[in-house]
Amino acid sequence: MAPILLTGGRIIDPGNNVDLVGDILIEDGQITRVATNIDATGAEIIDVTGRVVAPGLIDIHCHLRDPGFPEREDFKSGTRAAARGGFTTLIAMPNTSPVCDHPVVAEYVLARSKREGVVNVLPYGAITKGQQGQELAPYADLVAAGCVAFSDDGQPLMNAGLMRQALLMAKDINKFFAVHCEDRTITGEGVINEGEVSRCLGVKGIPYTSEAAMVARDILLAEETASRVHICHVGCARSVELIREGKKRGVAVTGEVIPHYLNTTEADMLTLEGRFKIKPPFGSQEDQDALKEGLVDGTLEVIATDHAPYTLAEKKRDFREAPFGLIGLETALGVVLTAMVHSGLLSLPAAIAKMTCNPARLLGLNKGTLGVGGDADIVVIDPDREWQVDVNENESKSRNCPQHGRWLKGRAVLTMVGGRIVMQDGKVC
C-alpha cells in the first residue's frame, strides 16, 4: 500500500491525551508519525481540515447473526454497516446458531469475518454451554481459539451459584465478562417499561426491578469474589445508582450505554412500533437523565451499540410477539454527538474515549489509540454535518432502527482499517 497522509485535521486520541491540529502518516498499514507539518513525499495526501481524526470506533457489544441467521445479517453486511458508522473493530456476541461455546465456532467467526468483512471482528465466547445457564463453557479452549471476552447476552444467568462460579473462573483467566441483567420471573410477559405509558396503552409492562435486581446481585457477587463484571445495556436510573455505589465500595464493576437510550424514552412507544421494542425497555425521562449523568461522571465508561438485526417480517409481527432488539451501527456516532456533545454534556474527547480506548482497555486489546507503531484503524468525523436517518440507505440488511426519520448532527466521513480506506463519504469501498 502506498503511504497516506491525513493532513490538517483535529487529532483526538484520548488514550494518549492528544488533542491537536496536525497530520498522521500511515505506512504499511501502521501509524508511523503524528505531528504537525509532516513532509511525506510520495504519499497520497488526504486533506481533512475542519474534520476530527480519531481512533477507529470499537463496538464492545454487537450481534452479527452468523452463523445461523444470515437473513438478518451476515459478516459482509454487518461489517459494511460498521464501516459506514466509523467502527473498525466489532466484538460479536455468541448467541448465534450454533452458540459460540466451542472452539470450532470461534474459529469459524474469525475465518469467515476475515474473508467477508471489511472491519475487524473478534468473538465473544458464551458463559454457559448453549447459553442454557446450566453448565459453564470451556473458557480456556475458547480463549485459545480466539475469544476475547465472554457473555450470555440475550439470556440472563438466573442461577446465582453458577454466576458466582463463572466470575471466579473469569478472574483466573483474566477475561472480560459482560452480563445481561434481567430477572425473567419479574419480566414475565412484559413488553415495554412499566409506567404511565404502559398503563395508558393497556400493555403489560416490565418493572425496572427486572434489571436492577440482577445488577445488584452481580455487583455483590463480583465484590465477594473480587472479580470483574461488566453490565450490558444499562437502562434504568436505579442500575446507574447501583453501579455508582459499587464503584465507591471498590467493586470492579463497569457499565455501558446504548446510544438509542440517549434520545428515546417510553413516550416513543405510543405507536407500538417494533422498531422501538428493546430489552431493557426504553424508560422514563428520569431514566434517560440518569444514563446521561452516568456517562458524564464516569459511572458508565463505555458506549456500545447492541446492534441486533431482525428481518422486517419479524419486527412487523404483533408488538407482543415481535422480538426485542434494534440496529445501531450506522447511527451510534451521530446520536452520541447530537445527544451528548452538541448538547454540552460531554466534551468530544470524552465521548470518543467511551467508544475507543475505554472499551479497548476493558478487553485488553492493543487498539483504540493513534499511537505510533499501532494499526492504522482510524475514523475521520465531520462533527457538524447534519443528516437525516433513512434506514433504506443502510448497509445493514435490517431496518429495525428507532432513529429512522430523525435529524442527527455529526457523522463519520472516512473509515480506515489497517491503513486501507474502507469507507469514504458514506460509500463503503
C-alpha positions as CSV (number, residue, x, y, z in Angstrom):
1,M,0.0,0.0,0.0
2,A,1.2,3.5,-0.8
3,P,1.7,5.8,2.2
4,I,-1.2,8.0,3.2
5,L,-1.0,11.4,4.9
6,L,-4.1,12.7,6.7
7,T,-3.3,16.4,6.9
8,G,-4.8,19.4,8.8
9,G,-7.3,17.6,11.0
10,R,-8.0,17.9,14.7
11,I,-6.4,14.8,16.0
12,I,-8.2,13.5,19.1
13,D,-6.6,10.5,20.8
14,P,-7.9,10.3,24.4
15,G,-5.9,7.2,25.2
16,N,-2.7,9.2,24.7
17,N,-4.1,12.5,25.9
18,V,-3.6,14.0,22.4
19,D,-5.8,16.8,21.1
20,L,-4.0,18.9,18.4
21,V,-4.3,20.1,14.8
22,G,-1.8,18.2,12.8
23,D,-1.0,15.3,10.4
24,I,-0.9,11.5,10.6
25,L,1.3,9.4,8.3
26,I,0.3,5.8,7.6
27,E,2.7,3.4,6.0
28,D,2.3,-0.4,5.5
29,G,-0.9,-0.4,7.5
30,Q,0.6,1.3,10.6
31,I,0.7,4.8,12.0
32,T,4.3,6.0,11.7
33,R,4.1,9.7,12.6
34,V,1.8,12.0,14.4
35,A,3.0,15.6,14.2
36,T,2.4,19.0,12.6
37,N,3.6,19.8,9.1
38,I,4.8,16.3,8.1
39,D,6.7,16.2,4.8
40,A,5.7,12.9,3.2
41,T,7.0,12.9,-0.4
42,G,5.2,10.3,-2.5
43,A,2.3,9.8,-0.1
44,E,-1.4,10.1,-1.0
45,I,-2.5,13.3,0.7
46,I,-6.0,13.5,2.1
47,D,-6.9,16.9,3.4
48,V,-9.1,16.6,6.5
49,T,-9.0,20.2,7.5
50,G,-12.0,21.1,9.7
51,R,-12.6,17.4,10.5
52,V,-11.8,15.3,13.5
53,V,-9.3,12.4,13.2
54,A,-9.8,9.8,15.9
55,P,-9.0,6.1,16.6
56,G,-11.5,3.8,14.8
57,L,-14.5,3.2,17.0
58,I,-14.7,-0.1,18.9
59,D,-18.1,-1.7,19.5
60,I,-17.9,-3.9,22.5
61,H,-21.4,-5.3,22.0
62,C,-23.0,-6.2,18.7
63,H,-24.8,-9.1,17.1
64,L,-23.7,-10.2,13.6
65,R,-26.1,-13.2,13.4
66,D,-23.6,-15.5,11.7
67,P,-23.7,-18.5,12.0
68,G,-27.3,-19.3,11.9
69,F,-29.3,-16.2,10.8
70,P,-27.9,-14.8,7.6
71,E,-31.4,-13.4,6.6
72,R,-31.0,-10.9,9.5
73,E,-27.3,-10.0,9.0
74,D,-24.0,-11.6,7.9
75,F,-20.3,-10.6,8.1
76,K,-20.4,-8.7,4.8
77,S,-23.5,-6.6,5.6
78,G,-22.7,-6.1,9.3
79,T,-19.1,-5.0,8.8
80,R,-20.1,-2.7,5.9
81,A,-22.6,-1.1,8.3
82,A,-19.9,-0.8,10.9
83,A,-17.5,0.9,8.4
84,R,-20.2,3.4,7.5
85,G,-20.7,4.2,11.1
86,G,-17.0,4.7,11.8
87,F,-16.4,1.4,13.6
88,T,-13.2,-0.5,12.9
89,T,-13.5,-3.3,15.5
90,L,-16.6,-5.3,16.5
91,I,-16.9,-7.8,19.3
92,A,-19.6,-10.2,18.2
93,M,-21.9,-11.7,20.7
94,P,-22.2,-15.5,20.9
95,N,-26.0,-16.0,20.6
96,T,-25.7,-17.5,17.2
97,S,-26.8,-21.0,15.9
98,P,-24.7,-22.8,17.0
99,V,-23.8,-20.8,20.0
100,C,-20.2,-19.8,20.2
101,D,-19.4,-22.2,23.1
102,H,-16.9,-24.3,21.2
103,P,-13.6,-23.5,19.6
104,V,-14.8,-24.6,16.2
105,V,-17.4,-21.8,16.2
106,A,-14.9,-19.2,17.4
107,E,-12.6,-20.2,14.6
108,Y,-15.4,-20.0,12.1
109,V,-16.3,-16.4,13.2
110,L,-12.7,-15.3,12.8
111,A,-12.1,-17.0,9.5
112,R,-15.5,-16.1,7.9
113,S,-15.4,-12.5,9.1
114,K,-11.8,-12.1,7.8
115,R,-12.9,-13.4,4.4
116,E,-16.1,-11.5,4.0
117,G,-15.8,-8.5,6.3
118,V,-14.2,-5.0,5.9
119,V,-13.5,-4.3,9.6
120,N,-12.0,-6.3,12.4
121,V,-14.3,-8.9,14.1
122,L,-13.5,-10.7,17.3
123,P,-15.7,-13.2,19.0
124,Y,-17.3,-13.4,22.4
125,G,-17.5,-16.9,23.9
126,A,-20.6,-18.0,25.8
127,I,-20.5,-18.1,29.6
128,T,-22.6,-21.3,29.7
129,K,-22.9,-24.1,27.2
130,G,-25.6,-23.3,24.7
131,Q,-26.4,-20.2,26.7
132,Q,-28.7,-22.5,28.7
133,G,-27.4,-21.4,32.2
134,Q,-26.7,-25.0,33.3
135,E,-23.0,-25.7,32.7
136,L,-20.0,-23.4,32.2
137,A,-18.4,-23.3,28.8
138,P,-14.8,-24.4,28.3
139,Y,-13.2,-20.9,28.8
140,A,-9.5,-21.9,28.3
141,D,-10.3,-23.6,25.0
142,L,-12.3,-20.7,23.7
143,V,-9.6,-18.2,24.6
144,A,-7.1,-20.4,22.7
145,A,-9.4,-20.3,19.7
146,G,-9.6,-16.5,19.7
147,C,-12.4,-15.4,22.0
148,V,-11.6,-12.1,23.7
149,A,-14.4,-12.0,26.2
150,F,-17.5,-13.9,27.5
151,S,-21.2,-13.2,27.6
152,D,-24.6,-14.9,27.6
153,D,-26.2,-11.7,26.3
154,G,-29.8,-12.3,25.4
155,Q,-30.1,-14.8,28.2
156,P,-29.7,-13.9,31.8
157,L,-27.8,-16.3,34.0
158,M,-30.5,-16.9,36.6
159,N,-28.5,-19.4,38.7
160,A,-26.6,-17.2,41.2
161,G,-24.4,-20.1,42.3
162,L,-23.3,-20.7,38.7
163,M,-22.7,-17.0,38.1
164,R,-20.5,-16.9,41.2
165,Q,-18.5,-19.9,39.8
166,A,-18.2,-18.2,36.4
167,L,-16.9,-15.0,38.0
168,L,-14.2,-16.9,39.9
169,M,-13.1,-18.6,36.7
170,A,-13.1,-15.3,34.9
171,K,-10.7,-14.0,37.4
172,D,-8.4,-17.0,36.9
173,I,-8.3,-16.4,33.1
174,N,-8.3,-12.6,33.4
175,K,-11.0,-12.2,30.8
176,F,-13.9,-9.7,30.5
177,F,-17.4,-11.0,31.4
178,A,-20.3,-9.0,30.1
179,V,-23.6,-9.8,31.7
180,H,-27.2,-9.4,30.6
181,C,-29.0,-8.4,33.8
182,E,-32.7,-9.4,33.8
183,D,-34.8,-11.4,36.2
184,R,-37.2,-13.3,33.9
185,T,-39.5,-14.1,36.8
186,I,-40.1,-10.3,37.1
187,T,-40.2,-9.6,33.4
188,G,-42.9,-12.1,32.8
189,E,-44.9,-11.2,29.7
190,G,-43.9,-7.6,29.8
191,V,-43.0,-5.8,26.6
192,I,-42.4,-2.1,27.5
193,N,-41.4,-0.2,30.6
194,E,-43.9,-0.5,33.4
195,G,-45.3,3.0,33.9
196,E,-47.7,5.6,32.8
197,V,-47.3,4.8,29.1
198,S,-47.8,1.0,29.6
199,R,-50.9,1.7,31.6
200,C,-52.2,4.2,29.0
201,L,-51.8,1.6,26.3
202,G,-53.1,-1.3,28.3
203,V,-49.8,-3.2,27.6
204,K,-48.1,-5.5,30.1
205,G,-45.1,-3.6,31.5
206,I,-41.6,-4.6,32.7
207,P,-40.8,-3.3,36.1
208,Y,-37.4,-1.6,36.5
209,T,-36.5,-4.2,39.2
210,S,-36.2,-6.8,36.4
211,E,-32.9,-5.2,35.5
212,A,-31.9,-3.6,38.8
213,A,-32.3,-6.7,41.0
214,M,-29.9,-8.6,38.8
215,V,-27.4,-5.7,38.6
216,A,-27.4,-5.6,42.4
217,R,-26.8,-9.4,42.6
218,D,-24.0,-9.4,40.1
219,I,-22.2,-6.5,41.8
220,L,-22.5,-8.3,45.1
221,L,-21.1,-11.5,43.6
222,A,-18.2,-9.5,42.0
223,E,-17.5,-7.9,45.3
224,E,-17.5,-11.2,47.2
225,T,-15.3,-12.9,44.7
226,A,-13.0,-9.9,44.0
227,S,-13.9,-10.4,40.3
228,R,-14.6,-8.0,37.4
229,V,-18.2,-7.7,36.0
230,H,-19.5,-5.5,33.1
231,I,-23.1,-4.6,33.0
232,C,-24.5,-4.7,29.4
233,H,-27.1,-2.2,28.1
234,V,-27.8,-0.3,31.3
235,G,-31.4,1.0,31.0
236,C,-32.7,2.4,34.3
237,A,-31.8,5.0,36.9
238,R,-31.6,2.5,39.7
239,S,-29.0,0.4,37.9
240,V,-26.8,3.5,37.4
241,E,-27.1,4.2,41.1
242,L,-26.1,0.6,41.9
243,I,-23.1,0.7,39.7
244,R,-22.0,4.0,41.2
245,E,-22.4,2.7,44.7
246,G,-20.5,-0.4,43.8
247,K,-17.6,1.6,42.4
248,K,-17.5,3.6,45.6
249,R,-17.1,0.4,47.6
250,G,-14.2,-0.6,45.3
251,V,-16.0,-3.2,43.2
252,A,-14.6,-3.8,39.8
253,V,-17.9,-3.1,38.0
254,T,-18.3,-1.3,34.7
255,G,-21.3,-0.4,32.6
256,E,-22.3,0.5,29.1
257,V,-25.0,2.7,27.5
258,I,-26.6,2.1,24.1
259,P,-27.0,5.3,22.1
260,H,-30.7,4.8,21.4
261,Y,-31.3,5.3,25.2
262,L,-29.9,8.8,25.0
263,N,-32.7,10.2,22.7
264,T,-35.5,7.7,23.1
265,T,-37.9,7.1,26.0
266,E,-41.1,5.2,26.8
267,A,-43.0,8.2,25.3
268,D,-41.9,7.0,21.9
269,M,-43.7,3.7,22.5
270,L,-47.2,5.2,22.0
271,T,-47.2,3.9,18.4
272,L,-46.2,0.4,19.5
273,E,-43.9,0.0,16.5
274,G,-41.5,-2.9,16.5
275,R,-38.5,-0.6,15.8
276,F,-38.8,0.7,19.4
277,K,-39.0,-2.7,21.1
278,I,-35.8,-3.4,23.0
279,K,-34.7,-5.0,26.2
280,P,-34.3,-3.5,28.7
281,P,-37.2,-1.3,27.5
282,F,-36.8,2.4,27.0
283,G,-37.6,4.0,30.3
284,S,-38.8,7.4,31.6
285,Q,-37.2,10.8,31.1
286,E,-35.7,10.4,34.6
287,D,-34.0,7.1,33.5
288,Q,-32.6,8.8,30.4
289,D,-31.3,11.7,32.5
290,A,-29.6,9.2,34.9
291,L,-27.9,7.4,32.0
292,K,-26.5,10.7,30.7
293,E,-25.4,11.7,34.2
294,G,-23.6,8.3,34.5
295,L,-21.7,8.9,31.3
296,V,-20.7,12.4,32.4
297,D,-19.5,11.4,35.9
298,G,-17.7,8.2,34.7
299,T,-20.0,5.7,36.3
300,L,-20.6,4.3,32.8
301,E,-17.4,4.1,30.9
302,V,-18.5,2.6,27.6
303,I,-20.9,3.4,24.7
304,A,-21.8,0.3,22.7
305,T,-24.4,-0.3,20.0
306,D,-26.1,-3.6,20.9
307,H,-26.7,-3.8,17.2
308,A,-29.4,-6.5,17.0
309,P,-30.7,-7.1,13.4
310,Y,-34.1,-8.7,12.7
311,T,-36.0,-9.1,9.5
312,L,-38.8,-6.7,8.6
313,A,-41.2,-9.6,8.8
314,E,-40.1,-10.4,12.4
315,K,-40.4,-6.8,13.5
316,K,-43.8,-6.4,11.8
317,R,-45.5,-9.0,13.9
318,D,-47.9,-8.0,16.6
319,F,-45.9,-5.9,19.1
320,R,-46.3,-8.5,21.8
321,E,-44.8,-11.2,19.6
322,A,-42.1,-9.2,17.8
323,P,-38.6,-9.9,19.0
324,F,-36.6,-7.5,21.2
325,G,-33.7,-5.7,19.6
326,L,-32.7,-2.8,17.4
327,I,-29.8,-1.9,15.0
328,G,-27.4,0.9,15.6
329,L,-24.0,0.6,14.0
330,E,-24.7,3.3,11.4
331,T,-26.4,5.8,13.7
332,A,-24.5,5.4,17.0
333,L,-21.9,8.1,16.5
334,G,-24.5,10.6,15.3
335,V,-26.7,10.0,18.3
336,V,-23.8,10.3,20.7
337,L,-22.6,13.6,19.2
338,T,-26.1,15.0,19.0
339,A,-27.3,14.0,22.4
340,M,-24.1,14.3,24.5
341,V,-21.6,16.5,22.7
342,H,-23.6,19.2,20.9
343,S,-25.8,19.4,24.0
344,G,-22.8,20.4,26.0
345,L,-22.9,17.4,28.4
346,L,-19.7,15.7,27.2
347,S,-16.6,17.0,25.6
348,L,-15.8,15.5,22.2
349,P,-12.6,13.8,23.6
350,A,-14.6,12.3,26.5
351,A,-17.2,10.9,24.1
352,I,-14.6,9.4,21.8
353,A,-12.9,7.8,24.8
354,K,-16.1,5.9,25.6
355,M,-16.1,4.4,22.1
356,T,-12.4,3.8,21.6
357,C,-9.7,3.5,24.4
358,N,-12.2,2.7,27.2
359,P,-13.6,-0.5,25.6
360,A,-10.1,-1.5,24.3
361,R,-8.7,-1.2,27.8
362,L,-11.5,-3.3,29.3
363,L,-11.0,-6.0,26.7
364,G,-7.2,-5.9,26.9
365,L,-6.9,-5.0,23.2
366,N,-4.0,-3.2,21.7
367,K,-6.3,-0.9,19.8
368,G,-8.3,2.3,20.5
369,T,-5.5,4.8,20.1
370,L,-3.4,6.6,17.5
371,G,-0.1,5.6,18.9
372,V,2.9,5.3,16.6
373,G,3.5,1.7,15.6
374,G,-0.1,0.7,16.0
375,D,-2.5,-0.4,13.4
376,A,-3.9,2.4,11.3
377,D,-7.5,1.9,12.4
378,I,-8.9,5.4,12.0
379,V,-12.1,7.3,11.7
380,V,-12.5,10.9,10.3
381,I,-15.5,12.7,11.6
382,D,-17.4,15.7,10.4
383,P,-18.8,16.8,13.8
384,D,-21.1,19.4,12.3
385,R,-22.6,17.5,9.4
386,E,-26.4,17.4,9.8
387,W,-28.2,14.4,8.3
388,Q,-31.5,12.7,8.3
389,V,-31.5,9.0,9.1
390,D,-33.1,6.9,6.3
391,V,-32.9,3.1,7.1
392,N,-33.5,2.4,3.4
393,E,-29.9,3.6,2.7
394,N,-28.4,1.3,5.3
395,E,-25.7,-1.2,4.6
396,S,-27.2,-3.5,7.2
397,K,-29.7,-6.0,6.0
398,S,-32.1,-4.9,8.7
399,R,-34.3,-1.8,9.2
400,N,-35.3,-2.0,12.8
401,C,-33.9,1.4,13.9
402,P,-35.7,3.9,16.2
403,Q,-33.6,6.7,14.6
404,H,-35.4,6.5,11.2
405,G,-36.5,9.9,10.1
406,R,-34.6,11.8,12.8
407,W,-32.0,14.5,12.2
408,L,-28.6,14.0,13.7
409,K,-25.5,16.2,13.9
410,G,-22.1,14.6,13.3
411,R,-21.1,11.7,11.1
412,A,-18.1,9.6,10.1
413,V,-16.9,10.6,6.6
414,L,-13.9,8.2,6.3
415,T,-13.0,4.9,7.9
416,M,-9.7,3.2,7.6
417,V,-8.8,-0.3,8.8
418,G,-5.2,-1.4,8.8
419,G,-4.3,1.5,6.6
420,R,-6.9,0.7,4.0
421,I,-9.8,3.1,3.3
422,V,-13.0,1.0,3.7
423,M,-15.5,3.9,3.7
424,Q,-15.4,7.4,2.3
425,D,-18.2,9.9,2.1
426,G,-20.8,7.3,3.1
427,K,-19.7,4.8,0.4
428,V,-18.2,1.5,1.5
429,C,-15.1,0.7,-0.6
